[in-house]
Amino acid sequence: MHWWDYGWSMGLWGWFLMVLIWVLVILGIVLLVRSALGTGKKIERETALTLLEKRYARGEISREEFERTRSDLIKD
């Protein structure tokens, strides 16, 4: 067997497996870079003021409690 014949002796499944491995490696690198740069899906965290406004809108707290807590949050 010569060195130039070796590639053809892998057969169809060998080539398929090699391409699949490279695709997975490249995909892994892309996902790693995207997560490092923060370009993936961003999870938006709610602020304390947003949570307070939602509680007031649902009627969980009174107007006085809303105003008092809101003024405390805005001062900080």
ZIDA-V699993 format. One record per residue. N is the residue number from 0. PHI is phi in whole degrees, -180 to 180 (* if undefined). D_LAST is the distance of its C-alpha to the last C-alpha in Angstrom with 2 decimals. Layout:
# ZIDA-V699993
((N,PHI,D_LAST) (N,PHI,D_LAST))
This chain:
# ZIDA-V699993
((0,*,77.49) (1,-99,76.21) (2,-65,72.66) (3,-80,72.58) (4,-88,73.57) (5,-62,70.75) (6,-62,68.19) (7,-79,70.50) (8,-80,71.26) (9,-68,67.68) (10,82,68.50) (11,-65,66.34) (12,-67,64.11) (13,-64,63.47) (14,-66,62.33) (15,-61,60.18) (16,-65,58.51) (17,-65,57.94) (18,-65,56.34) (19,-62,54.16) (20,-62,52.94) (21,-65,52.09) (22,-62,50.24) (23,-66,48.16) (24,-64,47.45) (25,-65,46.38) (26,-62,44.23) (27,-62,42.54) (28,-65,41.84) (29,-62,40.41) (30,-65,38.08) (31,-64,36.99) (32,-67,36.27) (33,-63,34.39) (34,-72,32.13) (35,-70,31.60) (36,-86,30.72) (37,75,28.54) (38,-93,30.78) (39,-79,31.49) (40,-65,29.82) (41,-103,26.08) (42,-93,24.23) (43,-87,21.29) (44,-91,18.52) (45,-82,16.75) (46,-83,13.01) (47,-62,11.49) (48,-66,11.51) (49,-64,15.10) (50,-63,16.14) (51,-63,15.00) (52,-64,16.98) (53,-67,19.90) (54,-63,20.06) (55,-67,20.18) (56,-65,22.80) (57,-80,24.87) (58,83,24.86) (59,-78,23.41) (60,-130,21.04) (61,-82,21.74) (62,-63,20.39) (63,-64,19.00) (64,-65,17.19) (65,-62,15.84) (66,-64,14.63) (67,-64,13.12) (68,-68,11.25) (69,-63,10.27) (70,-65,8.91) (71,-65,6.84) (72,-71,5.59) (73,-74,5.44) (74,-64,3.80) (75,-77,0.00))
